[in-house]
Amino acid sequence: RLRLLCDRLLLFPGEPSHAPYDRPMGVDGRKAELRAAILTARSLVSPDGWAAEDTARNRLLATWLGQTSTVALYAARPGEPGTQQLIDLLAARGSRVLLPVLRRTPMWADFEGWAATRAGAYGIPEPTGAVLPATALAEADAVLVPCLAVGRDLTRLGTGGGWYDRALPHRRPGTPLVALTRAAEVIDTVPTLPHDVSVDGAVSERGWVGAPPSLTMGDGLPNR
């Protein structure tokens, strides 16, 4: 079985790492090296492997979200934790789904079916309907984000574009922020800079990283 060694970080397909990632270089350099190792590992996951992981992860998220009124999440592209099943399920339940519109200034749009999407930046599906401002994120009762790695301390490694760093300050205070990850990408901690936003929870195909965060409704009251 192929093993990827990145300093003291061991990445086995389907297996979590229990070692910290710490090298005598700047934070940006450590982030770049970690991203490269994880992207290489992801490229080795078979389509069947992705499908099995996505089903397990989305089942956990669907149970946690329940009848949440409005959920902001991302439309996944190949090679990252998938969201199509979850988006379809939420839409079928009657939940409002907000998807990113990737521009320099963060924007959102309502999901109204896959027929009403187009390939946006980097080939990522985005809705063709009315574009909403960054402040629309405040209407979400839960925010689900992608990541390349997540720490057991709930630090998050993004792809490096900074879109979520600009978008997330617009979410309503107390709204849970959850990252979708793979068990192999859960490490002790992620190298961070002051502007990096940690998450309130993370879900892999094997379960939650820590305890699931509490959900709230638009009025700030517990959802369940």
Rosetta silent file (secondary structure, phi, psi, omega in degrees, C-alpha in Angstrom):
SEQUENCE: RLRLLCDRLLLFPGEPSHAPYDRPMGVDGRKAELRAAILTARSLVSPDGWAAEDTARNRLLATWLGQTSTVALYAARPGEPGTQQLIDLLAARGSRVLLPVLRRTPMWADFEGWAATRAGAYGIPEPTGAVLPATALAEADAVLVPCLAVGRDLTRLGTGGGWYDRALPHRRPGTPLVALTRAAEVIDTVPTLPHDVSVDGAVSERGWVGAPPSLTMGDGLPNR
SCORE:     score description
SCORE:     0.000 S_00000001
   1 L     0.000  134.679 -176.936    0.000    0.000    0.000 S_00000001
   2 L   -69.754  133.088  176.459    1.335    3.372   -0.990 S_00000001
   3 L  -118.389  134.611  176.630    2.417    5.566    1.887 S_00000001
   4 E  -106.690  124.128  179.392    2.984    9.286    1.587 S_00000001
   5 E  -110.938  119.814  177.065    5.456   10.768    4.034 S_00000001
   6 E  -124.812   95.844 -171.754    5.452   14.522    4.519 S_00000001
   7 L    55.315 -119.819  179.481    7.904   15.248    7.348 S_00000001
   8 L  -100.085   12.176  178.190    6.196   13.608   10.348 S_00000001
   9 E   -96.380  117.314  178.082    2.744   13.589    8.774 S_00000001
  10 E  -101.613  126.168  179.585    1.750   10.161    7.480 S_00000001
  11 E  -114.908  105.814  173.613   -1.090   10.081    5.016 S_00000001
  12 E  -104.657  132.038  175.538   -2.600    6.672    4.424 S_00000001
  13 L   -53.179  119.491  176.691   -5.671    6.520    2.216 S_00000001
  14 L    86.371   -0.198 -178.736   -8.569    6.070    4.652 S_00000001
  15 E  -123.775  137.371 -179.922   -6.478    6.322    7.833 S_00000001
  16 L   -75.807  155.957  174.157   -6.101    9.336   10.130 S_00000001
  17 L   -94.057  144.664  178.127   -2.759   10.798   11.093 S_00000001
  18 L  -116.412   13.630 -178.514   -1.835   11.083   14.764 S_00000001
  19 L  -109.227  145.288  175.454    1.303   13.173   14.303 S_00000001
  20 L   -71.404  159.543  176.480    1.603   16.964   14.439 S_00000001
  21 L  -109.107  108.765 -173.769    2.739   18.835   11.374 S_00000001
  22 L  -151.228  110.895  177.681    5.658   21.006   12.398 S_00000001
  23 L  -127.142  151.721 -179.921    8.674   21.980   10.325 S_00000001
  24 L   -75.322   67.010  175.749   11.200   24.745   10.831 S_00000001
  25 L  -145.522  171.920 -179.736    9.794   26.919    8.051 S_00000001
  26 L   -65.090  161.859 -178.849    7.244   29.711    7.799 S_00000001
  27 H   -59.468  -42.859 -179.915    3.537   29.043    8.231 S_00000001
  28 H   -61.099  -40.075  178.195    2.861   29.651    4.526 S_00000001
  29 H   -65.527  -40.453  178.550    5.549   27.131    3.595 S_00000001
  30 H   -66.954  -38.486  176.916    4.160   24.528    5.966 S_00000001
  31 H   -62.110  -45.928 -177.642    0.668   25.101    4.600 S_00000001
  32 H   -62.428  -41.325 -179.955    1.881   24.696    1.014 S_00000001
  33 H   -67.539  -40.073  178.293    3.703   21.461    1.786 S_00000001
  34 H   -65.706  -43.326  177.638    0.713   20.055    3.636 S_00000001
  35 H   -58.954  -43.756 -178.083   -1.631   21.012    0.789 S_00000001
  36 H   -62.914  -42.707  179.865    0.634   19.312   -1.745 S_00000001
  37 H   -64.209  -41.485 -178.195    0.785   16.090    0.277 S_00000001
  38 H   -70.679  -40.731  178.227   -2.983   15.966    0.761 S_00000001
  39 H   -63.638  -36.575  175.890   -3.779   16.701   -2.873 S_00000001
  40 H   -64.551  -45.068  179.301   -1.438   13.884   -3.910 S_00000001
  41 H   -62.171  -40.401  179.307   -3.139   11.515   -1.479 S_00000001
  42 H   -63.528  -34.382 -178.896   -6.576   12.530   -2.739 S_00000001
  43 H   -65.753  -15.971 -178.988   -5.546   11.786   -6.303 S_00000001
  44 L   -92.770   -6.914 -179.995   -5.026    8.144   -5.292 S_00000001
  45 L   -78.579  129.554 -178.656   -8.578    7.666   -3.989 S_00000001
  46 L   -73.893  159.670  175.272  -10.693    5.631   -6.410 S_00000001
  47 H   -55.950  -40.135  177.870  -14.142    6.778   -7.550 S_00000001
  48 H   -64.910  -36.813  178.006  -15.672    3.958   -5.521 S_00000001
  49 H   -64.354  -44.244  176.549  -13.664    5.086   -2.507 S_00000001
  50 H   -60.981  -43.815 -177.384  -14.924    8.646   -2.856 S_00000001
  51 H   -61.869  -42.529 -179.828  -18.499    7.443   -3.280 S_00000001
  52 H   -65.866  -43.304  179.173  -18.371    5.311   -0.132 S_00000001
  53 H   -64.630  -43.319 -179.043  -16.823    8.103    1.916 S_00000001
  54 H   -61.523  -42.271 -179.684  -19.300   10.682    0.622 S_00000001
  55 H   -61.868  -44.575 -179.399  -22.272    8.488    1.473 S_00000001
  56 H   -65.958  -43.914 -177.798  -21.068    7.932    5.035 S_00000001
  57 H   -67.942  -43.637 -179.086  -20.199   11.585    5.609 S_00000001
  58 H   -67.450  -31.197  176.109  -23.418   12.928    4.092 S_00000001
  59 H   -63.329  -43.410  178.287  -25.493   10.529    6.177 S_00000001
  60 H   -62.931  -44.122 -179.120  -23.963   11.962    9.345 S_00000001
  61 H   -67.563  -38.905  179.750  -24.525   15.521    8.179 S_00000001
  62 H   -63.111  -39.841  178.020  -28.109   14.876    7.103 S_00000001
  63 H   -65.097  -44.020 -178.680  -28.927   13.491   10.543 S_00000001
  64 H   -65.877  -42.264 -176.285  -27.306   16.445   12.281 S_00000001
  65 H   -70.997  -32.241 -179.766  -28.970   19.070   10.069 S_00000001
  66 L    53.610 -127.949 -178.518  -32.460   17.622   10.384 S_00000001
  67 L  -100.351   33.167  179.172  -35.001   20.195    9.231 S_00000001
  68 L   -51.236  134.141 -171.770  -32.619   23.151    9.392 S_00000001
  69 L   -68.234  -50.968 -175.747  -34.232   26.027    7.521 S_00000001
  70 E  -132.739  127.288 -179.096  -31.247   27.495    5.628 S_00000001
  71 E  -125.391  129.114  172.322  -27.896   25.832    4.995 S_00000001
  72 E  -100.142  126.363  176.861  -24.905   27.383    3.261 S_00000001
  73 L  -150.283 -174.526 -174.541  -22.552   24.848    1.734 S_00000001
  74 L  -115.006  151.047  172.340  -20.426   24.305   -1.324 S_00000001
  75 L   -88.661  113.099 -172.412  -20.987   22.435   -4.582 S_00000001
  76 L   -73.748  150.525  170.414  -18.084   20.015   -4.642 S_00000001
  77 L  -105.158  165.409  179.619  -15.850   19.355   -7.600 S_00000001
  78 L   -56.818  142.106  177.459  -14.174   15.980   -8.235 S_00000001
  79 L    90.531   13.211  173.273  -11.402   15.146   -5.819 S_00000001
  80 L  -143.453  161.090 -179.799  -12.890   16.678   -2.677 S_00000001
  81 L   -49.130  123.492 -172.118  -15.552   15.579   -0.176 S_00000001
  82 L   -78.047  151.931 -178.658  -18.755   15.441   -2.190 S_00000001
  83 L  -129.337   -2.426 -174.015  -21.924   17.366   -1.442 S_00000001
  84 H   -60.964  -44.189  178.850  -24.351   16.539   -4.256 S_00000001
  85 H   -58.030  -44.791 -177.039  -26.216   13.900   -2.242 S_00000001
  86 H   -67.335  -42.073  177.965  -26.551   16.272    0.690 S_00000001
  87 H   -60.267  -45.628  179.573  -27.700   19.198   -1.449 S_00000001
  88 H   -61.519  -41.811 -179.211  -30.342   17.013   -3.085 S_00000001
  89 H   -65.904  -44.928  179.698  -31.537   15.727    0.289 S_00000001
  90 H   -62.673  -41.985  178.373  -31.760   19.178    1.824 S_00000001
  91 H   -63.093  -39.410  178.968  -33.665   20.502   -1.184 S_00000001
  92 H   -66.416  -30.645  177.857  -36.057   17.563   -0.985 S_00000001
  93 H   -76.732  -13.263 -178.182  -36.663   18.330    2.690 S_00000001
  94 L    95.556    8.650  176.962  -37.556   21.903    1.827 S_00000001
  95 L   -74.163  146.938  171.739  -34.433   23.508    3.244 S_00000001
  96 E   -81.696  131.947 -178.628  -33.071   26.582    1.558 S_00000001
  97 E  -117.354  122.476  175.359  -29.563   25.919    0.212 S_00000001
  98 E  -101.501  128.867  178.236  -27.113   28.750   -0.401 S_00000001
  99 E  -116.019  148.418  179.354  -24.176   28.039   -2.714 S_00000001
 100 E   -66.482  146.415  165.535  -21.096   30.201   -3.281 S_00000001
 101 E  -114.014  108.435 -169.020  -20.690   32.383   -6.344 S_00000001
 102 L   -80.380   99.011  172.154  -16.927   32.601   -6.603 S_00000001
 103 L  -128.896  170.653  178.671  -15.896   36.168   -7.244 S_00000001
 104 L   -55.618  -46.259  172.026  -13.235   38.271   -5.566 S_00000001
 105 L   -88.079  122.953 -177.303  -15.978   39.685   -3.353 S_00000001
 106 L   -57.834  137.347  174.917  -17.914   36.723   -1.862 S_00000001
 107 E  -140.124  165.285 -177.531  -21.438   36.282   -3.162 S_00000001
 108 E  -135.639  166.331  173.788  -24.113   33.592   -2.822 S_00000001
 109 E  -153.977  153.055  179.295  -27.121   32.288   -4.713 S_00000001
 110 E   -75.961  135.873  172.745  -30.040   29.984   -3.959 S_00000001
 111 L   -75.773  125.669 -178.995  -29.829   26.437   -5.253 S_00000001
 112 L  -127.703   30.774 -179.276  -32.863   25.817   -7.483 S_00000001
 113 L   107.469  151.972 -176.966  -31.905   22.470   -9.005 S_00000001
 114 H   -67.862  -25.053  177.169  -28.883   21.266  -10.957 S_00000001
 115 H   -66.871  -21.381  179.768  -30.474   22.306  -14.244 S_00000001
 116 H  -102.382   37.855  173.511  -30.244   25.883  -12.966 S_00000001
 117 E  -127.784  163.978  175.589  -26.472   25.761  -12.415 S_00000001
 118 E  -142.068  165.279  176.755  -23.484   26.394  -14.638 S_00000001
 119 E   -75.349  119.225  178.744  -19.770   25.790  -14.410 S_00000001
 120 L   -99.352 -148.296  179.971  -18.250   28.735  -12.573 S_00000001
 121 H   -58.107  136.417  179.429  -14.690   29.446  -11.509 S_00000001
 122 H    61.261   18.759 -179.820  -12.477   26.328  -11.539 S_00000001
 123 H    77.951    9.710 -177.932  -15.406   24.375  -12.997 S_00000001
 124 L   -79.383  129.904  179.388  -17.333   24.553   -9.714 S_00000001
 125 E   -61.566  137.632  174.046  -21.131   24.537  -10.206 S_00000001
 126 E  -139.496  147.685 -178.598  -22.869   27.770   -9.286 S_00000001
 127 E   -64.093  150.647  178.889  -26.542   28.750   -9.536 S_00000001
 128 L   -93.822   -2.954 -177.865  -27.681   30.796  -12.512 S_00000001
 129 L   -79.099 -163.798 -176.399  -30.308   32.695  -10.508 S_00000001
 130 L   -58.946  134.697  178.628  -30.126   36.010   -8.696 S_00000001
 131 L   -87.538  134.069 -177.858  -26.776   36.711   -7.065 S_00000001
 132 E  -107.059  150.800 -178.088  -26.912   37.639   -3.389 S_00000001
 133 L   -72.549  170.989 -179.764  -24.401   39.796   -1.512 S_00000001
 134 H   -56.629  -31.809 -177.753  -21.884   38.518    1.013 S_00000001
 135 H   -68.573  -12.297  177.351  -24.247   39.526    3.811 S_00000001
 136 H   -62.724  -21.598  179.684  -26.727   36.832    2.701 S_00000001
 137 H   -61.875  -24.067  178.570  -24.613   34.366    4.662 S_00000001
 138 H   -64.946  -14.933  179.096  -26.166   35.815    7.828 S_00000001
 139 H   -84.137   -9.888 -178.096  -29.413   34.079    6.803 S_00000001
 140 L   -80.284  140.789  176.623  -27.839   30.614    7.117 S_00000001
 141 L   -94.200  -10.977  174.287  -28.509   28.493   10.193 S_00000001
 142 E  -155.898  143.650 -179.568  -25.481   26.286    9.464 S_00000001
 143 E  -124.799  121.298 -179.551  -22.415   26.823    7.276 S_00000001
 144 E  -111.507  129.116 -173.232  -20.586   23.840    5.757 S_00000001
 145 E  -128.066  154.984  174.632  -17.171   24.449    4.216 S_00000001
 146 E   -80.353  167.460  173.288  -14.524   22.444    2.365 S_00000001
 147 L  -160.047  165.565  172.193  -11.026   21.921    3.674 S_00000001
 148 L  -102.272  -22.519  174.422   -7.810   20.119    2.855 S_00000001
 149 E  -160.117  157.367  175.920   -7.093   19.243    6.465 S_00000001
 150 E  -139.741  142.653  178.073   -8.581   19.847    9.868 S_00000001
 151 E   -89.902  156.907  173.491   -6.978   19.720   13.296 S_00000001
 152 L   -65.808  -16.681  172.966   -8.341   17.952   16.307 S_00000001
 153 L   -89.681    8.680  175.608   -8.252   21.447   17.791 S_00000001
 154 L    71.050   20.216  165.284  -10.620   22.442   14.927 S_00000001
 155 L   -72.728  151.379 -173.417   -8.086   24.507   13.008 S_00000001
 156 E  -128.497  138.263  172.444   -8.784   24.330    9.263 S_00000001
 157 E  -107.753  116.140  177.178   -6.590   24.288    6.176 S_00000001
 158 L   -89.763 -168.687 -177.578   -8.326   25.699    3.106 S_00000001
 159 L   -82.291  -11.562  175.974   -7.212   25.622   -0.498 S_00000001
 160 L   104.642   -3.111 -178.717   -5.336   28.894   -0.195 S_00000001
 161 L   -79.972  -21.828  178.063   -7.569   31.214   -2.216 S_00000001
 162 L    82.862    4.280 -176.482   -8.857   33.158    0.785 S_00000001
 163 H   -61.944  -46.349 -178.808  -12.489   33.185   -0.389 S_00000001
 164 H   -70.925  -29.273  174.280  -13.856   31.812    2.871 S_00000001
 165 H   -59.272  -34.830  178.706  -11.609   34.111    4.903 S_00000001
 166 H   -83.809  -29.525 -175.640  -13.511   36.955    3.248 S_00000001
 167 H   -82.068  -41.323 -168.639  -16.922   35.284    3.333 S_00000001
 168 H   -66.080  -28.439  176.489  -17.153   33.863    6.846 S_00000001
 169 H   -59.835  -14.427 -179.285  -17.089   37.144    8.800 S_00000001
 170 H   -87.383   -4.105 -179.130  -20.588   37.761    7.376 S_00000001
 171 L   -74.530  154.987 -179.350  -22.160   34.759    9.088 S_00000001
 172 L   -67.711  136.562  178.665  -24.506   35.347   12.001 S_00000001
 173 L   -55.207  135.127  179.855  -22.813   35.070   15.410 S_00000001
 174 L    89.710   -8.574  178.410  -23.320   31.628   16.890 S_00000001
 175 L   -71.868  125.873 -176.892  -24.008   29.940   13.553 S_00000001
 176 L   -67.137  136.438  178.983  -22.134   26.621   13.518 S_00000001
 177 E  -112.678  118.999 -172.949  -19.294   26.327   11.025 S_00000001
 178 E  -125.955  132.606  177.779  -18.535   22.744    9.991 S_00000001
 179 E   -98.911  142.823  174.231  -15.800   21.412    7.702 S_00000001
 180 E   -98.178  124.744 -173.519  -16.165   18.323    5.515 S_00000001
 181 L  -139.978  178.523  172.608  -13.022   16.239    5.627 S_00000001
 182 L  -109.849  150.108  179.921  -11.541   12.774    5.222 S_00000001
 183 H   -57.935  -34.304 -179.777  -10.348   10.714    8.172 S_00000001
 184 H   -68.405  -13.341 -175.403   -6.880   10.625    6.596 S_00000001
 185 H  -107.478   11.813  176.010   -6.780   14.430    6.715 S_00000001
 186 E   -93.840  118.125 -178.865   -7.469   14.835   10.437 S_00000001
 187 E  -125.820  178.619 -176.489   -4.265   15.820   12.241 S_00000001
 188 L   -64.661  -47.830  179.214   -3.437   17.273   15.633 S_00000001
 189 L  -155.354  155.370  179.568   -3.314   20.885   14.462 S_00000001
 190 L  -107.831  138.018  175.436   -3.077   22.879   11.251 S_00000001
 191 L   -62.600  133.114 -174.182   -0.559   25.707   10.797 S_00000001
 192 L  -132.892  160.420  172.049   -2.493   28.956   10.960 S_00000001
 193 L  -116.428  165.212 -174.893   -2.156   32.701   10.542 S_00000001
 194 L   -56.062  -29.987 -177.367   -4.119   35.325   12.497 S_00000001
 195 L   -83.289   -9.237 -177.034   -6.778   35.707    9.773 S_00000001
 196 L   -70.317  136.295 -177.629   -7.510   31.955    9.569 S_00000001
 197 L  -100.383  123.677  174.595  -10.942   30.973   10.875 S_00000001
 198 L   -78.552  162.681 -179.095  -11.282   27.809   12.938 S_00000001
 199 L  -102.544  166.851  177.852  -14.401   25.655   12.647 S_00000001
 200 L   -92.596  -14.085  179.823  -16.916   24.572   15.285 S_00000001
 201 E  -171.951  165.354  176.939  -16.909   20.969   14.107 S_00000001
 202 E  -147.901  147.922 -177.572  -15.746   18.681   11.344 S_00000001
 203 E  -127.464  126.874  170.584  -17.143   15.497    9.833 S_00000001
 204 E  -112.138  178.399  178.005  -15.246   12.692    8.153 S_00000001
 205 L   -64.495  -15.140 -179.449  -16.546    9.405    6.815 S_00000001
 206 L   -98.277   -6.504  178.318  -15.725    7.929   10.238 S_00000001
 207 E   135.536 -170.273 -178.546  -17.638   10.439   12.309 S_00000001
 208 E   -77.671  145.370  169.585  -17.360   13.801   13.990 S_00000001
 209 E   -88.930  103.888 -171.123  -14.068   15.347   15.008 S_00000001
 210 L    78.546 -162.922 -178.654  -15.002   16.132   18.583 S_00000001
 211 L   -85.436  145.503  175.771  -18.629   16.703   19.529 S_00000001
 212 L   -61.526  138.045  177.867  -21.170   17.969   16.990 S_00000001
 213 L   -72.085  160.545  178.218  -21.834   21.695   17.503 S_00000001
 214 L   -75.990  143.040  175.671  -25.275   22.905   18.516 S_00000001
 215 L   -95.531  144.783  174.599  -27.625   24.074   15.791 S_00000001
 216 E  -127.147  155.858  176.206  -29.632   27.256   16.093 S_00000001
 217 L   -91.747  179.164 -176.692  -32.538   28.624   14.109 S_00000001
 218 L   -58.967  -23.979  179.929  -32.733   32.109   12.608 S_00000001
 219 L   -92.051    6.352  178.230  -33.977   33.559   15.882 S_00000001
 220 L    86.226   -1.054  179.607  -30.991   32.148   17.778 S_00000001
 221 L   -86.417  153.904  179.781  -33.014   29.458   19.537 S_00000001
 222 E   -57.471  139.279  178.911  -31.901   25.799   19.536 S_00000001
 223 L   -77.950  -31.979  177.534  -32.982   23.910   16.443 S_00000001
 224 L  -167.379    0.000    0.000  -33.266   20.659   18.368 S_00000001
